[in-house]
């Protein structure tokens, strides 16, 4: 069967794609920017990739007429203050476009919306479901709560809190109950639902067997990590203070923190387990989902991360617009160093950032990340998805990967930190030399003053970094 997969470059889409191919489906991957979609080599000959923007009706004309089914995995949470309007318009455009094809079944992954008073985020998900239900096809909506897996936003937020804070003074929404589900179970349910007539024109809540408060989830997380943690809940922390608390302690953006805090006040518990009976699935426990996530991390098998989506920053970056580093009106710091071993040099470049740091003056890099957080930026906490591989579109601390080619020996990063201008950092192998170039395009006088103020530090940091990278 031919399946249209929207959100193919997202956290869920990247994990669902190989399962659909393995099940014998022909998959049409929908992405907003083809240049930042890097499917595994083993899949490239078995899929088709089309570039569409759900807010641009013209691009939706690229959707093939002969599709049999579709997955709607698109969310805009925290991408802008009016994301609910964007989600509504995207769903409407998709519904109109897809209704003109041969599609028989659409599966939408939403959030659990059983409370009468919903957060803005959950209400938006419900509105999308209502819009999609108007189409000339069978719709199945799967409503999930907290998704636990390596690289998931929920998992990474808990990891930040538990591993960094021995004592937590927390808001009262930590007493809110939820029903977490493992990412592997989400993928299993999605793949088994498509074309299953028993699920047509219905909505189902999906969750694991455990109903826990957020406090319980954090304490169980600590137990698995063999960490002793104390959590004290105070009733005086306002939603705004709660958002700041999440933002400064974890790797999420402030907009995402606001959306999450408003949703965490609402219980997300499944009405029943009908979908498990229909699909003959037994979801794993919360503890098992955590253990599986850590196993993937330890074995460097993290397939996708929420941090690689642009909602983890304040940028909605079109790679093609920034991959050509500007020449005029820019300041540059260019350094060259001869290396003894090409492979060793490239491996160091491809392992930069995250747990490995930036090889030189890491305290200064951390301080810059702290200042970025204070200014409302992403800081350094995003890290990286994989310990030794980089793909276009990946988040790398407060950078975004624009180009990564090991054979060519070139890595190009774009800064997503708060700056009075635009910045690129490039590593390029030429014969037996590494050329390291930092480029800054200032915005007016403030941008120029910024460059000159940090110039002494750049000289110190960039000189030390290239020497460490090229040293055998």
Secondary structure as UniProt FT lines:
FT   STRAND          2..6
FT   TURN            7..9
FT   HELIX           11..22
FT   TURN            23..24
FT   STRAND          26..31
FT   HELIX           34..36
FT   HELIX           41..44
FT   TURN            45..46
FT   STRAND          47..51
FT   TURN            54..55
FT   TURN            57..58
FT   HELIX           59..62
FT   TURN            65..66
FT   STRAND          69..72
FT   TURN            77..79
FT   TURN            81..82
FT   HELIX           83..98
FT   TURN            99..100
FT   STRAND          105..111
FT   HELIX           120..132
FT   TURN            133..134
FT   STRAND          138..144
FT   STRAND          147..148
FT   TURN            150..151
FT   HELIX           153..164
FT   STRAND          167..171
FT   HELIX           172..175
FT   STRAND          177..178
FT   STRAND          181..182
FT   HELIX           183..193
FT   TURN            194..195
FT   HELIX           197..199
FT   TURN            200..201
FT   STRAND          202..206
FT   STRAND          212..213
FT   HELIX           214..224
FT   TURN            225..226
FT   STRAND          230..234
FT   TURN            235..236
FT   HELIX           239..249
FT   HELIX           254..264
FT   HELIX           274..279
FT   HELIX           286..298
FT   TURN            299..300
FT   HELIX           306..308
FT   HELIX           310..312
FT   HELIX           319..322
FT   TURN            328..329
FT   STRAND          331..338
FT   HELIX           342..350
FT   HELIX           354..356
FT   TURN            357..358
FT   HELIX           362..374
FT   TURN            375..376
FT   TURN            381..382
FT   TURN            392..393
FT   STRAND          395..396
FT   TURN            397..398
FT   STRAND          399..405
FT   TURN            406..409
FT   STRAND          410..415
FT   STRAND          421..430
FT   TURN            431..432
FT   STRAND          433..442
FT   HELIX           444..470
//
